[in-house]
Every structure is written in structure tokens, then in C-alpha cells.
Amino acid sequence: MNEASAKHNAEHYPMLEADLFWIAGGQKYIKVVQGRDPEGGSRTSVHSFVDALTGDVYKAAGWKAPALNGARYNLLDEDSLALLKERFDVYGGYLYKK
């Protein structure tokens, strides 16, 4: 995610610093956070959630919870992971149901 973000900014917005992605642990869901300050400072938002047991990837409904209207991808399934990598964009558009 960080590589894709840096590549995207280099191609489209070379004067801007790319956002970073990092994870914040949780008991059931792992929060994927996007922003410029991993310490939780300015300009951070939740990009997605990953179910810690199943590897299912969910679109974020808000800061504290995923949208529970269906998993978008599964990180433990090779075909699903390949599709996620193919469709990934820094804006999270790949997380919307098609």
C-alpha cells in the first residue's frame, strides 16, 4: 500500500508527500489507517478493516467499525489477494461493491 501510494503521488502529484498506511490492532478487526502521521496526528482516516481471524477485508463504515454488508476481499485466498493487488487504489475505490 505504501509503495502504491508513493508511486501514485510521484506520477500525479510529485510536489505532495504521499500518505502512509499502517495498522492499528484490535481484537476482532485490524484497522488499516491512512494519513501522514503514524502517531495519530493530523490528517488520518481509516482506509479499511481486516478480520483478524478470517483475513476478510472490509470497507470502513467509520473510525471504529467496518461496513458489515459483505467482505470485499480475503487476504488468505491467493486469487482474492491477486485481485485486490490489481484493483488497489489509494482512494479506496476498490473497496466499493461492483
N, CA, C and O atoms as CSV, one atom per row, in Angstrom:
chain,resi,resn,atom,element,x,y,z
A,1,MET,N,N,0.821,-1.182,0.000
A,1,MET,CA,C,0.000,0.000,0.000
A,1,MET,C,C,0.874,1.258,0.000
A,1,MET,O,O,0.599,2.223,-0.713
A,2,ASN,N,N,1.921,1.225,0.807
A,2,ASN,CA,C,2.802,2.386,0.846
A,2,ASN,C,C,3.532,2.581,-0.478
A,2,ASN,O,O,3.725,3.711,-0.925
A,3,GLU,N,N,3.940,1.471,-1.108
A,3,GLU,CA,C,4.603,1.573,-2.410
A,3,GLU,C,C,3.648,2.136,-3.452
A,3,GLU,O,O,4.030,3.011,-4.229
A,4,ALA,N,N,2.421,1.652,-3.479
A,4,ALA,CA,C,1.428,2.130,-4.437
A,4,ALA,C,C,1.109,3.603,-4.208
A,4,ALA,O,O,0.938,4.359,-5.164
A,5,SER,N,N,1.030,4.008,-2.950
A,5,SER,CA,C,0.763,5.408,-2.620
A,5,SER,C,C,1.899,6.305,-3.098
A,5,SER,O,O,1.653,7.368,-3.667
A,6,ALA,N,N,3.137,5.886,-2.871
A,6,ALA,CA,C,4.296,6.671,-3.310
A,6,ALA,C,C,4.348,6.755,-4.830
A,6,ALA,O,O,4.640,7.815,-5.386
A,7,LYS,N,N,4.066,5.643,-5.503
A,7,LYS,CA,C,4.077,5.625,-6.972
A,7,LYS,C,C,2.989,6.541,-7.524
A,7,LYS,O,O,3.230,7.302,-8.462
A,8,HIS,N,N,1.798,6.469,-6.946
A,8,HIS,CA,C,0.686,7.302,-7.389
A,8,HIS,C,C,1.028,8.790,-7.253
A,8,HIS,O,O,0.806,9.573,-8.177
A,9,ASN,N,N,1.563,9.164,-6.104
A,9,ASN,CA,C,1.912,10.570,-5.905
A,9,ASN,C,C,3.033,11.012,-6.833
A,9,ASN,O,O,2.996,12.130,-7.348
A,10,ALA,N,N,4.019,10.167,-7.055
A,10,ALA,CA,C,5.121,10.517,-7.951
A,10,ALA,C,C,4.619,10.770,-9.371
A,10,ALA,O,O,5.118,11.658,-10.062
A,11,GLU,N,N,3.633,9.987,-9.800
A,11,GLU,CA,C,3.094,10.130,-11.151
A,11,GLU,C,C,2.128,11.302,-11.282
A,11,GLU,O,O,2.139,11.994,-12.300
A,12,HIS,N,N,1.292,11.537,-10.270
A,12,HIS,CA,C,0.209,12.510,-10.391
A,12,HIS,C,C,0.408,13.795,-9.581
A,12,HIS,O,O,-0.054,14.863,-9.984
A,13,TYR,N,N,1.083,13.692,-8.462
A,13,TYR,CA,C,1.246,14.844,-7.563
A,13,TYR,C,C,2.677,14.891,-7.029
A,13,TYR,O,O,2.879,14.731,-5.825
A,14,PRO,N,N,3.663,15.104,-7.880
A,14,PRO,CA,C,5.066,14.995,-7.439
A,14,PRO,C,C,5.474,15.998,-6.358
A,14,PRO,O,O,6.481,15.792,-5.682
A,15,MET,N,N,4.726,17.057,-6.189
A,15,MET,CA,C,5.081,18.054,-5.179
A,15,MET,C,C,4.508,17.723,-3.801
A,15,MET,O,O,4.862,18.365,-2.813
A,16,LEU,N,N,3.626,16.725,-3.731
A,16,LEU,CA,C,2.998,16.373,-2.465
A,16,LEU,C,C,3.630,15.135,-1.850
A,16,LEU,O,O,4.093,14.239,-2.556
A,17,GLU,N,N,3.642,15.102,-0.554
A,17,GLU,CA,C,4.122,13.932,0.180
A,17,GLU,C,C,3.033,12.864,0.176
A,17,GLU,O,O,1.871,13.165,0.451
A,18,ALA,N,N,3.392,11.637,-0.127
A,18,ALA,CA,C,2.412,10.551,-0.190
A,18,ALA,C,C,1.925,10.175,1.207
A,18,ALA,O,O,2.669,10.259,2.184
A,19,ASP,N,N,0.668,9.762,1.278
A,19,ASP,CA,C,0.136,9.245,2.529
A,19,ASP,C,C,0.820,7.931,2.878
A,19,ASP,O,O,1.290,7.207,2.000
A,20,LEU,N,N,0.869,7.637,4.164
A,20,LEU,CA,C,1.380,6.362,4.656
A,20,LEU,C,C,0.204,5.507,5.097
A,20,LEU,O,O,-0.850,6.028,5.461
A,21,PHE,N,N,0.388,4.195,5.065
A,21,PHE,CA,C,-0.607,3.264,5.571
A,21,PHE,C,C,0.033,2.496,6.720
A,21,PHE,O,O,1.200,2.112,6.638
A,22,TRP,N,N,-0.717,2.271,7.780
A,22,TRP,CA,C,-0.225,1.465,8.891
A,22,TRP,C,C,-1.420,0.776,9.537
A,22,TRP,O,O,-2.570,1.123,9.271
A,23,ILE,N,N,-1.135,-0.189,10.376
A,23,ILE,CA,C,-2.217,-0.927,11.023
A,23,ILE,C,C,-2.293,-0.582,12.506
A,23,ILE,O,O,-1.290,-0.295,13.159
A,24,ALA,N,N,-3.511,-0.623,13.001
A,24,ALA,CA,C,-3.773,-0.449,14.428
A,24,ALA,C,C,-4.525,-1.696,14.864
A,24,ALA,O,O,-5.606,-1.989,14.352
A,25,GLY,N,N,-3.962,-2.417,15.794
A,25,GLY,CA,C,-4.533,-3.688,16.217
A,25,GLY,C,C,-5.864,-3.563,16.907
A,25,GLY,O,O,-6.206,-2.531,17.485
A,26,GLY,N,N,-6.584,-4.619,16.828
A,26,GLY,CA,C,-7.864,-4.738,17.508
A,26,GLY,C,C,-8.084,-6.206,17.795
A,26,GLY,O,O,-7.383,-7.057,17.246
A,27,GLN,N,N,-9.049,-6.519,18.649
A,27,GLN,CA,C,-9.283,-7.919,18.978
A,27,GLN,C,C,-9.925,-8.675,17.821
A,27,GLN,O,O,-9.504,-9.783,17.488
A,28,LYS,N,N,-10.933,-8.082,17.217
A,28,LYS,CA,C,-11.626,-8.760,16.118
A,28,LYS,C,C,-11.188,-8.226,14.757
A,28,LYS,O,O,-10.965,-9.007,13.831
A,29,TYR,N,N,-11.065,-6.922,14.626
A,29,TYR,CA,C,-10.705,-6.306,13.353
A,29,TYR,C,C,-9.405,-5.526,13.469
A,29,TYR,O,O,-9.170,-4.829,14.456
A,30,ILE,N,N,-8.571,-5.650,12.458
A,30,ILE,CA,C,-7.351,-4.869,12.359
A,30,ILE,C,C,-7.670,-3.654,11.505
A,30,ILE,O,O,-8.140,-3.788,10.375
A,31,LYS,N,N,-7.417,-2.485,12.037
A,31,LYS,CA,C,-7.733,-1.241,11.358
A,31,LYS,C,C,-6.550,-0.841,10.475
A,31,LYS,O,O,-5.414,-0.784,10.946
A,32,VAL,N,N,-6.817,-0.562,9.192
A,32,VAL,CA,C,-5.796,-0.049,8.279
A,32,VAL,C,C,-6.019,1.454,8.188
A,32,VAL,O,O,-7.049,1.911,7.693
A,33,VAL,N,N,-5.038,2.219,8.671
A,33,VAL,CA,C,-5.156,3.673,8.761
A,33,VAL,C,C,-4.304,4.313,7.674
A,33,VAL,O,O,-3.218,3.831,7.351
A,34,GLN,N,N,-4.815,5.404,7.118
A,34,GLN,CA,C,-4.119,6.137,6.064
A,34,GLN,C,C,-3.938,7.581,6.515
A,34,GLN,O,O,-4.858,8.184,7.068
A,35,GLY,N,N,-2.767,8.126,6.280
A,35,GLY,CA,C,-2.519,9.516,6.629
A,35,GLY,C,C,-1.052,9.843,6.553
A,35,GLY,O,O,-0.271,9.126,5.927
A,36,ARG,N,N,-0.686,10.923,7.188
A,36,ARG,CA,C,0.703,11.356,7.137
A,36,ARG,C,C,1.440,11.170,8.449
A,36,ARG,O,O,2.667,11.255,8.489
A,37,ASP,N,N,0.708,10.917,9.516
A,37,ASP,CA,C,1.337,10.854,10.833
A,37,ASP,C,C,0.970,9.554,11.544
A,37,ASP,O,O,-0.121,9.456,12.105
A,38,PRO,N,N,1.858,8.545,11.535
A,38,PRO,CA,C,1.551,7.279,12.204
A,38,PRO,C,C,1.300,7.402,13.695
A,38,PRO,O,O,0.791,6.464,14.310
A,39,GLU,N,N,1.640,8.523,14.286
A,39,GLU,CA,C,1.398,8.726,15.715
A,39,GLU,C,C,-0.028,9.187,15.981
A,39,GLU,O,O,-0.373,9.514,17.116
A,40,GLY,N,N,-0.867,9.215,14.933
A,40,GLY,CA,C,-2.267,9.574,15.127
A,40,GLY,C,C,-2.540,11.061,15.068
A,40,GLY,O,O,-3.587,11.517,15.528
A,41,GLY,N,N,-1.631,11.813,14.517
A,41,GLY,CA,C,-1.805,13.256,14.423
A,41,GLY,C,C,-2.750,13.652,13.316
A,41,GLY,O,O,-3.739,12.967,13.055
A,42,SER,N,N,-2.447,14.751,12.669
A,42,SER,CA,C,-3.349,15.323,11.686
A,42,SER,C,C,-3.497,14.457,10.438
A,42,SER,O,O,-2.629,13.656,10.091
A,43,ARG,N,N,-4.612,14.653,9.797
A,43,ARG,CA,C,-4.937,14.035,8.504
A,43,ARG,C,C,-4.837,12.517,8.503
A,43,ARG,O,O,-4.117,11.949,7.682
A,44,THR,N,N,-5.521,11.876,9.374
A,44,THR,CA,C,-5.577,10.414,9.351
A,44,THR,C,C,-7.021,9.979,9.162
A,44,THR,O,O,-7.948,10.651,9.614
A,45,SER,N,N,-7.201,8.855,8.496
A,45,SER,CA,C,-8.534,8.277,8.320
A,45,SER,C,C,-8.394,6.762,8.234
A,45,SER,O,O,-7.315,6.237,7.956
A,46,VAL,N,N,-9.491,6.080,8.474
A,46,VAL,CA,C,-9.482,4.624,8.364
A,46,VAL,C,C,-9.689,4.276,6.898
A,46,VAL,O,O,-10.650,4.725,6.273
A,47,HIS,N,N,-8.789,3.481,6.361
A,47,HIS,CA,C,-8.876,3.064,4.965
A,47,HIS,C,C,-9.738,1.810,4.843
A,47,HIS,O,O,-10.592,1.727,3.960
A,48,SER,N,N,-9.517,0.837,5.723
A,48,SER,CA,C,-10.260,-0.420,5.670
A,48,SER,C,C,-10.076,-1.172,6.979
A,48,SER,O,O,-9.336,-0.742,7.864
A,49,PHE,N,N,-10.759,-2.299,7.084
A,49,PHE,CA,C,-10.616,-3.195,8.226
A,49,PHE,C,C,-10.350,-4.596,7.710
A,49,PHE,O,O,-10.834,-4.975,6.643
A,50,VAL,N,N,-9.576,-5.370,8.473
A,50,VAL,CA,C,-9.308,-6.767,8.145
A,50,VAL,C,C,-9.731,-7.612,9.339
A,50,VAL,O,O,-9.326,-7.345,10.471
A,51,ASP,N,N,-10.547,-8.631,9.085
A,51,ASP,CA,C,-10.955,-9.553,10.136
A,51,ASP,C,C,-9.722,-10.345,10.564
A,51,ASP,O,O,-9.098,-11.015,9.741
A,52,ALA,N,N,-9.371,-10.272,11.833
A,52,ALA,CA,C,-8.140,-10.887,12.339
A,52,ALA,C,C,-8.150,-12.406,12.236
A,52,ALA,O,O,-7.082,-13.013,12.157
A,53,LEU,N,N,-9.314,-13.035,12.234
A,53,LEU,CA,C,-9.395,-14.493,12.164
A,53,LEU,C,C,-9.489,-15.025,10.739
A,53,LEU,O,O,-8.849,-16.021,10.401
A,54,THR,N,N,-10.281,-14.368,9.910
A,54,THR,CA,C,-10.559,-14.912,8.577
A,54,THR,C,C,-9.737,-14.283,7.461
A,54,THR,O,O,-9.583,-14.886,6.399
A,55,GLY,N,N,-9.200,-13.073,7.681
A,55,GLY,CA,C,-8.466,-12.369,6.631
A,55,GLY,C,C,-9.370,-11.603,5.681
A,55,GLY,O,O,-8.899,-11.068,4.678
A,56,ASP,N,N,-10.674,-11.540,5.984
A,56,ASP,CA,C,-11.606,-10.792,5.138
A,56,ASP,C,C,-11.325,-9.294,5.230
A,56,ASP,O,O,-11.059,-8.772,6.313
A,57,VAL,N,N,-11.385,-8.608,4.091
A,57,VAL,CA,C,-11.150,-7.169,4.015
A,57,VAL,C,C,-12.496,-6.472,3.845
A,57,VAL,O,O,-13.289,-6.835,2.976
A,58,TYR,N,N,-12.745,-5.467,4.683
A,58,TYR,CA,C,-13.997,-4.725,4.655
A,58,TYR,C,C,-13.728,-3.246,4.420
A,58,TYR,O,O,-12.697,-2.715,4.834
A,59,LYS,N,N,-14.668,-2.591,3.749
A,59,LYS,CA,C,-14.661,-1.139,3.629
A,59,LYS,C,C,-14.972,-0.580,5.019
A,59,LYS,O,O,-15.714,-1.199,5.782
A,60,ALA,N,N,-14.424,0.558,5.346
A,60,ALA,CA,C,-14.694,1.178,6.644
A,60,ALA,C,C,-16.054,1.863,6.636
A,60,ALA,O,O,-16.400,2.563,5.684
A,61,ALA,N,N,-16.818,1.657,7.697
A,61,ALA,CA,C,-18.080,2.377,7.883
A,61,ALA,C,C,-17.816,3.672,8.646
A,61,ALA,O,O,-18.590,4.624,8.548
A,62,GLY,N,N,-16.752,3.704,9.384
A,62,GLY,CA,C,-16.370,4.857,10.183
A,62,GLY,C,C,-15.053,4.555,10.869
A,62,GLY,O,O,-14.376,3.588,10.520
A,63,TRP,N,N,-14.690,5.364,11.829
A,63,TRP,CA,C,-13.408,5.187,12.508
A,63,TRP,C,C,-13.348,3.897,13.323
A,63,TRP,O,O,-12.284,3.292,13.451
A,64,LYS,N,N,-14.488,3.476,13.875
A,64,LYS,CA,C,-14.473,2.358,14.812
A,64,LYS,C,C,-14.979,1.035,14.266
A,64,LYS,O,O,-14.807,0.007,14.921
A,65,ALA,N,N,-15.596,1.020,13.094
A,65,ALA,CA,C,-16.216,-0.227,12.648
A,65,ALA,C,C,-16.203,-0.374,11.127
A,65,ALA,O,O,-16.229,0.612,10.389
A,66,PRO,N,N,-16.164,-1.631,10.679
A,66,PRO,CA,C,-16.241,-1.892,9.237
A,66,PRO,C,C,-17.691,-1.882,8.752
A,66,PRO,O,O,-18.629,-2.013,9.539
A,67,ALA,N,N,-17.848,-1.725,7.450
A,67,ALA,CA,C,-19.164,-1.887,6.830
A,67,ALA,C,C,-19.413,-3.390,6.738
A,67,ALA,O,O,-18.677,-4.104,6.057
A,68,LEU,N,N,-20.427,-3.857,7.409
A,68,LEU,CA,C,-20.658,-5.293,7.508
A,68,LEU,C,C,-21.614,-5.814,6.435
A,68,LEU,O,O,-22.314,-6.802,6.655
A,69,ASN,N,N,-21.644,-5.161,5.289
A,69,ASN,CA,C,-22.501,-5.626,4.198
A,69,ASN,C,C,-21.720,-6.493,3.212
A,69,ASN,O,O,-22.001,-6.497,2.014
A,70,GLY,N,N,-20.755,-7.214,3.723
A,70,GLY,CA,C,-20.018,-8.171,2.912
A,70,GLY,C,C,-18.543,-7.852,2.780
A,70,GLY,O,O,-18.148,-6.700,2.599
A,71,ALA,N,N,-17.742,-8.894,2.875
A,71,ALA,CA,C,-16.304,-8.739,2.704
A,71,ALA,C,C,-16.007,-8.445,1.241
A,71,ALA,O,O,-16.682,-8.957,0.348
A,72,ARG,N,N,-14.998,-7.623,1.001
A,72,ARG,CA,C,-14.630,-7.273,-0.366
A,72,ARG,C,C,-13.562,-8.214,-0.921
A,72,ARG,O,O,-13.603,-8.576,-2.097
A,73,TYR,N,N,-12.619,-8.608,-0.087
A,73,TYR,CA,C,-11.514,-9.476,-0.480
A,73,TYR,C,C,-11.148,-10.354,0.708
A,73,TYR,O,O,-11.607,-10.122,1.826
A,74,ASN,N,N,-10.318,-11.365,0.459
A,74,ASN,CA,C,-9.787,-12.188,1.531
A,74,ASN,C,C,-8.287,-12.320,1.336
A,74,ASN,O,O,-7.829,-12.786,0.293
A,75,LEU,N,N,-7.524,-11.912,2.339
A,75,LEU,CA,C,-6.065,-11.920,2.238
A,75,LEU,C,C,-5.470,-13.319,2.274
A,75,LEU,O,O,-4.312,-13.499,1.899
A,76,LEU,N,N,-6.238,-14.323,2.719
A,76,LEU,CA,C,-5.739,-15.688,2.805
A,76,LEU,C,C,-6.012,-16.490,1.536
A,76,LEU,O,O,-5.480,-17.588,1.372
A,77,ASP,N,N,-6.831,-15.956,0.642
A,77,ASP,CA,C,-7.147,-16.609,-0.626
A,77,ASP,C,C,-6.267,-15.978,-1.719
A,77,ASP,O,O,-6.340,-14.771,-1.950
A,78,GLU,N,N,-5.447,-16.784,-2.382
A,78,GLU,CA,C,-4.482,-16.269,-3.356
A,78,GLU,C,C,-5.142,-15.519,-4.510
A,78,GLU,O,O,-4.642,-14.476,-4.932
A,79,ASP,N,N,-6.262,-16.036,-5.026
A,79,ASP,CA,C,-6.952,-15.374,-6.136
A,79,ASP,C,C,-7.524,-14.032,-5.700
A,79,ASP,O,O,-7.430,-13.043,-6.428
A,80,SER,N,N,-8.116,-14.001,-4.512
A,80,SER,CA,C,-8.689,-12.769,-3.986
A,80,SER,C,C,-7.595,-11.732,-3.709
A,80,SER,O,O,-7.773,-10.545,-3.985
A,81,LEU,N,N,-6.469,-12.184,-3.165
A,81,LEU,CA,C,-5.353,-11.275,-2.891
A,81,LEU,C,C,-4.793,-10.704,-4.189
A,81,LEU,O,O,-4.473,-9.517,-4.251
A,82,ALA,N,N,-4.669,-11.530,-5.224
A,82,ALA,CA,C,-4.181,-11.058,-6.525
A,82,ALA,C,C,-5.131,-10.015,-7.108
A,82,ALA,O,O,-4.686,-9.022,-7.683
A,83,LEU,N,N,-6.434,-10.237,-6.961
A,83,LEU,CA,C,-7.427,-9.289,-7.446
A,83,LEU,C,C,-7.342,-7.980,-6.680
A,83,LEU,O,O,-7.434,-6.907,-7.276
A,84,LEU,N,N,-7.167,-8.057,-5.368
A,84,LEU,CA,C,-7.007,-6.854,-4.543
A,84,LEU,C,C,-5.799,-6.054,-5.023
A,84,LEU,O,O,-5.894,-4.838,-5.188
A,85,LYS,N,N,-4.681,-6.710,-5.247
A,85,LYS,CA,C,-3.470,-6.013,-5.693
A,85,LYS,C,C,-3.661,-5.367,-7.064
A,85,LYS,O,O,-3.123,-4.294,-7.334
A,86,GLU,N,N,-4.420,-6.020,-7.909
A,86,GLU,CA,C,-4.685,-5.492,-9.247
A,86,GLU,C,C,-5.565,-4.247,-9.202
A,86,GLU,O,O,-5.343,-3.291,-9.944
A,87,ARG,N,N,-6.571,-4.271,-8.320
A,87,ARG,CA,C,-7.559,-3.188,-8.257
A,87,ARG,C,C,-7.212,-2.076,-7.277
A,87,ARG,O,O,-7.834,-1.014,-7.325
A,88,PHE,N,N,-6.244,-2.280,-6.394
A,88,PHE,CA,C,-5.954,-1.330,-5.316
A,88,PHE,C,C,-5.749,0.083,-5.837
A,88,PHE,O,O,-5.070,0.298,-6.841
A,89,ASP,N,N,-6.341,1.039,-5.144
A,89,ASP,CA,C,-6.047,2.452,-5.383
A,89,ASP,C,C,-6.016,3.156,-4.031
A,89,ASP,O,O,-6.656,2.715,-3.077
A,90,VAL,N,N,-5.275,4.241,-3.960
A,90,VAL,CA,C,-5.075,4.919,-2.673
A,90,VAL,C,C,-6.353,5.567,-2.138
A,90,VAL,O,O,-6.416,5.921,-0.960
A,91,TYR,N,N,-7.362,5.726,-2.983
A,91,TYR,CA,C,-8.598,6.378,-2.558
A,91,TYR,C,C,-9.617,5.408,-1.978
A,91,TYR,O,O,-10.626,5.844,-1.426
A,92,GLY,N,N,-9.382,4.114,-2.087
A,92,GLY,CA,C,-10.288,3.120,-1.541
A,92,GLY,C,C,-11.440,2.749,-2.461
A,92,GLY,O,O,-12.371,2.067,-2.033
A,93,GLY,N,N,-11.396,3.180,-3.706
A,93,GLY,CA,C,-12.454,2.863,-4.653
A,93,GLY,C,C,-12.597,1.363,-4.905
A,93,GLY,O,O,-13.679,0.889,-5.249
A,94,TYR,N,N,-11.532,0.639,-4.739
A,94,TYR,CA,C,-11.546,-0.812,-4.938
A,94,TYR,C,C,-12.379,-1.525,-3.873
A,94,TYR,O,O,-12.704,-2.701,-4.028
A,95,LEU,N,N,-12.722,-0.828,-2.802
A,95,LEU,CA,C,-13.496,-1.431,-1.713
A,95,LEU,C,C,-15.011,-1.338,-1.923
A,95,LEU,O,O,-15.780,-1.962,-1.191
A,96,TYR,N,N,-15.437,-0.561,-2.920
A,96,TYR,CA,C,-16.863,-0.462,-3.214
A,96,TYR,C,C,-17.299,-1.685,-3.995
A,96,TYR,O,O,-16.549,-2.203,-4.822
A,97,LYS,N,N,-18.509,-2.146,-3.732
A,97,LYS,CA,C,-19.028,-3.306,-4.449
A,97,LYS,C,C,-19.323,-2.900,-5.887
A,97,LYS,O,O,-19.845,-1.819,-6.159
A,98,LYS,N,N,-18.979,-3.788,-6.781
A,98,LYS,CA,C,-19.193,-3.516,-8.206
A,98,LYS,C,C,-20.448,-4.200,-8.668
A,98,LYS,O,O,-20.811,-4.099,-9.839
